[in-house]
Structures are given as C-alpha cells and as structure tokens.
C-alpha cells in the first residue's frame, strides 16, 4: 500500500478590527496555579509616595491564561524571536537612570503577592 503524503497544517491568524492596534504594556506580572499560567500585561502609572514607601499603580490592559504545556512553546518562541531581533537590530539594553550606573535587574524585586508571583 502506498503511503499518503502528509498534509501540512497552516494556521490562519485572524485579528478582529478592534484588536488590530494592540495594547501598550511596560509591565508584566506572571502567576500560576497547578493548571495554568496567568500573564497580566499592564501599564505603570506615575509613582506615588506613601507613608510606608513608594507605590507604583499598574493598570492591567490584558490578562492571558495559558496551559503549562503551551507556556513552554511561548518561552521557546520568545527566545527565538529575541535572538532574531538582536541579530537584526543589535543587543537590547536597559535604560540607564540619569546620573547613575545601570542597576542589576531583579525580576522578583518589588512584585506584589506571594506564592505564584514571579
């Protein structure tokens, strides 16, 4: 019996007109349960001095829930795309504060909550 040629799968991505512009986000909070990862994309608002320190309000513009197995695919795709971006446009640098040295980036510092927050 002759083997049938394997058919290709092609994804046709459709973006509704109301989502075409996208949303700007400069902050990401990731948390998880045993069944899903939740990504809250947010925009940081101007900081506010308080009695116990500085608060930085962050307005969530999009929340995306992802199964753990798909999260691995996202991490691989992001790494691949950052690599291609840097090949085309050069290394990505964090901004240096005025009159200061670059600060080491600690993604766990100043994150709200406990447990699933990273």
N, C-alpha and C positions, 0 to 999 in steps of 0.2 A: 504494500500500500504506500502510495506517495505521501510524503509529508506536506501538509498545507503550509504555505508561507505565513509566518506570524504577522498579524495585523498590528500596525502602530497605533498607539493611543495619543491623541492630540487634544490638549486642553484648550478650550476657547474661553478666555477670561473676559467676562462682561462686567463693566463698571457702570452702575446706574448714574445717570447725569448728575444727580445731587451729590454724588461722592467723587466726581472727577477732579475737583480742585484739591482734594485731600485735606488733611488737618495738620497743622504745625504742632510739634511736640518737642520740648527740650528737656524732658524728664521722663524716666521710666521706672515704674515700681513693678517688681515681679514677685508673685507669691504663689503658693501651690497647696494642693490637697493631695491625697493619695490618687485622685482620679484625673486631675487637670492642673495645668499652669494657667495663671491669670496674669495678663500683661495690662497694666494701666498706663497708657500714654497720657502725659499731662503737660501743661504749660505752667512754668514757675511764674508767680506774680511777684511784685516788689516785696522785699523782706520787711518785717515789722518787728521793732524792738519791743520786748515784753519784760515783765518782772523777772522771769527765770531764764531769759536768753532771747535769741532771735528766732522768729518764726518765719518760714517761707511758705506762703499758701501756694498750693499746686492744684490747678483745675484740670480734672480728667477730661480729655477730649475724645478718648476712645478706650473701651475695655474689650480685650480679646481673650477668649478662653480656648485653650489648646490641649488636646490629649498628650500625655507624656511621650508617646512614640513619635508624634508629629513634631514635638519640640526638638528632638534630635535632628530631624530633617531641616528645621528652621536654623538651628545653630550651624549646621554644615553649609547651608545656602548663604547665611550671613558672612561666615568666614571666607567663603569663596568670593563673594561679591566685594568685600572689603579689600581682599587681595587684588582683585582686578581693578578696583578704583585706584588703589595706591600705585599699581603698575602704570596706569594712565595719567594720574594727576600728582603723584608723589605721596610721601608719607603724611599721614594725618597727625596734626599737632594740636594739643590743647592750648587755649589762650593763656598767656602769662599775665597775672594781675599787674596793674600799673605799679611801677616802682618795686616790684618783688620778683622773687625767684619762682620758677614753676613749682607748684605743690604736688607731692605724690598723690595720685588718685586712689582713694579707698572707697569702693562701691558699697561697702557696708556701713560707712560712716553716715550719721545723721539720717538714717532711714527710719520711718515710723514703724511701730508694731514690733512683734516678736514672732518667733516660730518660722512661719513660711516666708517672711520677708527677707530678701537678699539684696 
